[in-house]
Amino acid sequence: MARGGWFRRPLRNGNRPAPVPGDLWTKCPRCGEISFTRDLERNLKVCPKCGYHHKLTARERIQMTVDPDSFEEIDAGVCSLDPLGFPEYAEKLMRAQQATGLCDAIVTGYARIEGYPLLLAAADFAFMGGSMGGALGEKVVRMMERAVRERLPVVVFTANGGGARMQEGLFSLMQMAKTSAGVALLHREAVPYIVVLTDPTMAGVYASFASLGDIILAEPGATIGFAGRRVGNQDLGVKLPDDFQTAEFQQRCGMVDRVVPRREMRGTLALLLGLLAEERAHAE
């Protein structure tokens, strides 16, 4: 037998079989369970063994949350620029846009959940870690201003691991104050503001509009906080709890109102929107 013959795939009609696609299976980063990707997607990308909530794109989040065909995107053309001429930043932006099909790290628009109208934003971690630049802050604030004009509640899904985008310098950092001012406008005009913290929600996003909701929900196991565990250990000089900066830890500390599994999120939001609509009707 020729060398390596034991391991050579048999020929069919003179041709070798096509290689097996690499995306048929997905491995859970928490427990190592290997699932068929299509089965995982049917389960809303939640591991069937340990319940780990895999990251979603903004489009996936919107699709599984709102009523079919109810989403109408706004400000899709608002894109980050390169105000400082930061080395390689323009190329990084272009690669992120090509990879995700988005102009920046958040998608905003009109939607309905169980018939209740709202303005919705969904961040996309795949776009430069969901980091906050000028475009993200601008889109969030424009959405909030529309909500005030049209008296619509706001729901925001956050996902950010890198805080403010350093390549834009102060133009990025000022978005923390800008988005916080947008939330203050919602509060002043009594427009409901619901935040859903997903994994991860950190740094400048958490320190601004992500932590200012009237109601704050979170997905199970999401990492939520400002600085990371290493920084906390160094600053405090003590060992932090094993679940430090998880959604469950934040709920115990009063920073999250409720931890909601992904399968229950749509129903929970519909319930809250319904209660808020009834309250508004009584007030009027």
N, C-alpha and C positions, 0 to 999 in steps of 0.2 A: 504493500500500500504506500502511496506517495506520502511524503512527509506532511504532517498536519492534516492528513485525510480524515482522521477521527473527528476533527472539529470543524470541518468544512460543511457549510449548509448545503443540502442536496439541491441539484439543479432541477428545475421544472420547465419542460419544453425548451431546454437549453438556456434558460435564464434563471438567475438567482432570485429568490423571493425579495420583495421590497423590505427595507429595514423597518423595524417596529418603531412607530412614532414615540418620541420621548415624553410627550405630554399626556400619555394615557393614564398615568398614575400621579398622585400627589402625596408627598410624605409630610405628615404632621410634624412641625418643628418642636412640639412639646412632648408628645408621647412616642413619636416614631411610627405611628400607624400609617400604613400605605393604603390609600383608597383610590378606586377608579375616579378620575377627575369628573366624569359626568355624574357619578353618584354623589360626589362631594358638592357639586354645583346644585343638584336637586335638593340637597340638605342645606342650602343657603351658605355653602362654604364653611360649615361648622363640622369639626371632626366628630364622627359618630362614636368614637371611643372615649375621648377625654373632654369633649365640648369646646376645644380650642376654636376661637373665632379667627379664621384666616382673614387677611386684609382684603378689602373690596376696592375696585376702582370706583370713581365717582358715578359712572354710568351704571354699573352694577347696583350700587347703593340706591340710586334713584329708581331703577327698574323694579327692585323688590320692595320698595317702600310706597310709591305713589300709585294711584289708580291708573290702569292701562290707558295710554295715549293722552294722559292729562298734563304731561310735563311740557312746558313751553319755555325754552331757554332764553335768557336775557343777557345782554352785555357779553356775548360770546367773543366779540372781537377785541375785548380789552386785554392787552398783552403787556408783559413786563418789557421794559427797555433796558439799556445798558448805560445808565446816566454817568457812571464813573469810568467807562472804558476799561472795566476790570478784566485782567488777562483771562482769556478763554471763556468768559462768561457768555458771550453771544453764541459761541459754539455749543455750550452746555444747554442753553435755552432751546436752541434748535433741535438738539438731540432729544430733549425731554418732550418737545412738542411733537416730533415725529414718532416717538415711542408710544405716546399716550393718545395722540389725536386731539389734545387739548391746547388751548392758548396759554393757560396758566394752571395753577394747582387747585383751582376751585371752580365748580360749575354752579350757576345760580339760575333760578327761573320760577315761574308760576307752576303750581301743581294742585292736585286734590288728593286727599286721603279719606277714603270712605265717603266721598262727596264733599268734604269740608275743604274750602279753598284756603290756600296759604302761599307764602313765598318760601322757597326752600333753597338751601345751599349745601353742597356735598364736596368736601375736600378729597383730593386724590394723592395718597402717599407716594404713588409711583412717579409723580412729577416733582423731582428734586426733593423727595422726602416731605412733600407738603409744605415746604418752607414758605414763609410769608414775605412777599415782595410788594412793590407798589401796586401791581395789578390785582393781587388778592385782596388787599385792603380796600382798594377802590371798588371792586365788585361787591364786597360785603356791605360797604357803606351805601352804595347806590341801591342795593336791594332793601336795606333798612329804610331809606328815604321813600322808596316806593311803598313800602308797607305802611308807613305813616300816612302818606297821601291817600292810599286806597283802603286803609283800615283793615289790613290783612295780617294774621299772625305770622310769625317767622319761626322756621325750624332750621337749625344748622347742625350738620354732621361734621365734626372736626377730625382731622388726622394730620399730625405734624410732629416730626421728630427733630427738626433742625432750627426751630424758632425763626427769628427774623433773618432774611437772606443777606449774608455779609457782603455779597458782591454789589449790593445797592446802597450800602452804608446807611446814612441817616434817612435816606428816602424809604428804606425798608423799616428802620427802627421806629419812625414816626407813625407807622401804621398801627402800632399798639395804642397810641393815644387817639388816633383817628377812628379806629373801630370801637374803642371804648366810648368815644363821644357819640357814635352812632347808636350804641346800646342805650346811652343816657337819653337820647332823643326818643327811643322806643318807650322807655320807662316814663318819661315826662308826658308822652301822649297816650299812655295806657294801652300800648300795643303789645300783646303777648309775645314773649321771646323764649323759645324752648331750645336747649342745646343738648346734643347727643355726643358724648365723648367716646371716640373709638381709639383703637390701639395704633400708634401711640398719640397722645395729645400732651405736648410738652412745651417748655420754654415760652417764647413770646406770645404764641397763640393762646396758651393756657393762662398766661399772665394778663391777657386782655379780654377779647370778646368771648372766649371759650368758658370762662369761669363766672360770667356775669348774667347768666340766664335766670329768668323767673323760675323756671323748672329745669333742673339739670339731671339728665339720664346718662347712663354709661353702659357699654357692652361688657359682659363678663371678662375679667382678666386683663382689661385694657390698662396699659401703663399711662398714668396720669400724674403730672407734676411739673415743677419748674426745672430744677437741676436734677441730675441723675443720682443714683444711689451712692456712687463713689464720693461725690461731692458732699452729700449729706453725712456720710460716715466721717469724712475728714473734718467737717465743720463742727459736728456735735461730739466727736471723740467717743462715740458709743456705737455698738452694733444695732442697726435699725431692724425692725421686724422683718420677717421673711417675705411678707406680702406688702412691704412698704411701697407706696405709690401705685398700687393696683386699684382698680375700680372699687373692689370690696373694702380695701383699707380706707379709701376716700369716703365711702359711704359711712363707715363707722365713725369717721372724724367729722361728719356733717357737711362735707364738700360736695357730695352727690346725693340727690334725693332718692334715686332708685337704680339698681343694676338690673337691666332688662335684657334677657336673651334675645338674640337676633330674630328668632321665630315669633317672638311676642312683640317686637318693636312696632310694627305697623298697627296692630290692634291697640297698643298702649297709646301711641300718638293719636289715633282716631278718637279714643276715649277722652284724652286730654283736650283735643280740639273741640269735641262735642260739649264738654263741660264749660270750656271758655266761651263758646258760642251762646250757650244758655245763659251764662252770667252776663254777657254783653246785652242779650235781648231783655233780660230783667232790668238791667241798668237803664236801658233806653225807654 
